[in-house]
Amino acid sequence: MPKEESFFHFLQVSISVRLYNLKDYLRTVWKYYRDLKFAKLDLSLLWSYFWKSPYRMNRELHLEPYGETPLFTMEKIAKIAKITAADTVFEMGCGRGRCAFWLTHFTGCKTVAIEYNPFFVARAHQLKLHFQKEGEKSMERLVFRLMDMKQADLQEATVIYLYGTLLSEEDIQILAKKMSQLKSGVRIVTISYALDEYLKKSERQKIQVTKEFEVEFCWGKTSAYLQVVT
C-alpha cells in the first residue's frame, strides 16, 4: 500500500475508533452512571489515564496492543453466562480493570483480575483500596493479580472470561489445555474463537460450546462463545 493510502487508512481507522469510543462513553453515562457510586468509581479510573492512555503504556513496555471490552458488551456476556454473586470470575488480561470493577459492582461476584502490565495493576489496586476505605463493600470481592495469565491458578474459578484475540496460537493452546482440566461445570467465555479448536482431538470433548452470540467492540462485531467444562 502506498504511503499516502496507508496514512489515510490509518487516519480513517483512528477517527472511527474515536467516534466509537465517544458513543460508547455516552452510552455508559446513560446506562450506568445513574448508579452514582459506580459513576464516581469509573470517572476516577478514566481520569487516572487522562494524561497517558493505556494504549501508550502498553507500547512503552513493548506489550501487545491494548484492547478493552465495552461495558455494555460485558453486561451482555454476564447475562448470557448467568454470572451472579455466587460466582468467582477470572478475567484473563483485565487491562486497566474497568470491566473487573463493573462486574464486581453490578453482579456482586468475586472477581480475580489477571494482568501482566504492572502500571495497570498498581493503579487499579490503589483505586480499589480507596473506594474500599470509603465504604464500597463490593471492593472486598475484587482482587488484582500481576502475573502471566498462563501461570494463573484457575482452580477457584466458576467463570472465566478471555478476550484474547491477539494471543498467539501457542498461548491459546496452553490456556485451552489448562482450562480443559478444571472441574466440571466451569463456564468459559472467549471472543472470536472457541477453545476446542485449539485442543487435541482426544481432548475436545472436555470443553463444550453451549452458545455462540454476537458481541461488539470498537473494531467491529464478532462472535463470543460460551463454553462449559464437562
N, C-alpha and C positions, 0 to 999 in steps of 0.2 A: 504494500500500500504506500503511495507517495506521501511525503512528509505533510503536505498540505491537507490531504484527505485524512491522514492519521490525526492531525491536530483537530480538525473539525469534528471528527468522530469522537475524540476524547471530550471535546467541549460539549457535544450533544449529550453524551452519557453523563457528564458531570452535572449539566443543567437538569437532566431528567431525574437524577438521584436527589438533587437538592429540592426539586419540586415535590418529589415523593416524600422526602423527609419532612417537609413543611406540612403536607397533607396529613402525614402520619401523626405529627405533633398536635395538629389541630383536632384530630380525631381522639387522641389521647386525652387532651384537655376536656373535650366534650364528654367523653365516656368515663374517665377515671378520676378526674380532678374534682368531681363532686364529693369524693372522699377526701376531706381536707388533710388528713394525716398522710395519705399516700401522695397527695399533691405536694406537700412540703418535703417529703422524702425524695420524690422523683426530681423536683426542681433543685434540691440540694445536690443530688447526684449529677444532673446535667450541668449545673453551674460549675462544679469542680473540674469539668473538662472544657470550660469556655475558652481558656487561653491555649490549650493544647488538646487536640482531639484524640480519641482512642486510635483512630486510623494512623495518625502521625506517631503515636507512642509505639505502636506495633512495628512500624517501619524503622524507627530508631533502634529497636532491639533485633532487627532483621528477622522478625517473626512473620508468619503467614499473614496475608491481607486480612484486615479486620472485618467481621460481619456480625450483625446483630439481629435477633428475632424481634419483629414488631410486637408490641404488647397485645394488639388485637389478634395477631396470629397465635401468640402464646395462650390467649384465652380460649381460642378455638381448640387448640391442642389439649388444654387442660380439661375442657368439657368432653371431648371425644375419648380421652384416656381416663376419664372419670376420676380425676385427682381430687382427693378430699383431705381433711385434716388428719386422717388416719395413715396417710402415705408418707413415705420418705423418698423424696425426689432427688435424684442426682442429675445436675445439669453439667454435661461434659463440654467444657470450654465456655465458661459463663461470661467472658469478656469483662466489661466494667460492672456487671452484676445487676443490670436493670431488670431482667426477667426474673432473676432469683428473688429480688425484693418484691416484685409483683406477685409471684407465686406464693411466697410466704405470707404476704399481707392479705391477699384476697382469697386464697384457698385454705389457709391455716396449716398447710402441710409443713413438715420439716424439710428444708431444702439444703442439700450439700452441693455447693457450687465449686466446681473444679476449674482452675485456671493456671496457665503457665506464665503469664505476664505478671511480674511482681508488683508493678505500679498499680494495675487493676485491683489485685487482691488487697494491697495495703490501703488504698482509698476506700474500697467497698467495706472492708473490715472496720475502718475508722468511722465511716458513716453509720454502720450497723451499731457500733458501740454508743455513738452519740444519741441515736434515737432510742436505743435500749435504756439509756440513762434518763431519757425524757419520758419514760413510761410506756413505750411501744412494746408490749409484751410479745408480740409475734416475732420480734427480732431475736428472742431467745431460741427460736427454732430455725435460725439461719446460720449456716457455717460456711466460711470461705476457706478453701484449701489450695495452697500454692504447690502445684505438682503437675507432672506429666499425666494426662488422663489415662495413658496406657498402664501406669503404675498404680492407679487408684484401686483401693479395696472396695468392691461394689456389693459385698455381702449384705449390707444393711438396706440396700435399695429395694423399694417396691415398684418404683417407676424410674426410668432412665430417659433423659432427653439428649439426643445427639444431633446438633446442627453441624455436621462435618463435611460440608460439600467440597472443601478444599483439602481434605486429608488425602494422603497418598493411599494407593490401593493396599500397600503393605500394612499401613496403620489401621485401616478399616478391617483388614483380615484379623489383625491381632485383637482388636476390640470385639469383633464379632465372635471370635472363639472364646474370649473372656466372658462375654455376656451369655453365650450359649451354655456355660457351665454354672450359671446361677440357679437358684431354687425355682421350682415350677411356680408359675403364676406371675412372675415379674413382667411388667409391661414396659415396652421399649418403643419410643417414637424416634424415627430417623427421617431426615429430609433428603429427598431426591433419589434415594435408593433403599432397598430392603436388605437387611443383614444376611439373609440366607443366600444371597448372590455371592457372598464372599466366604462361605463355608464350604468345606469339602462335601461331596455328595452324601457321604455316610453321616454327616453332622447336620444336614439341612433341616431334618425333622425336629431338631431341638429348639428352633425358633420359628414360630408360625405367624404369618401375616394374617391379621384378623380384619383389618380395614385399611383401605387406601383413600385418601381425601386430599382435596386441593388446599394449598396454603399460599400466602402472598408475602413476598419480600421486596426490598427496594429494587432488586434487579429483575423482578417478574414473578410469575406464578409457577408453582411446581407441585409435585406430589409429596405428601407425607405418608409414612407407613406406621401404623400401629401394629406392634407385634407382641407376642407373648411367649415366654419361655415355657416349654412343655415338659 
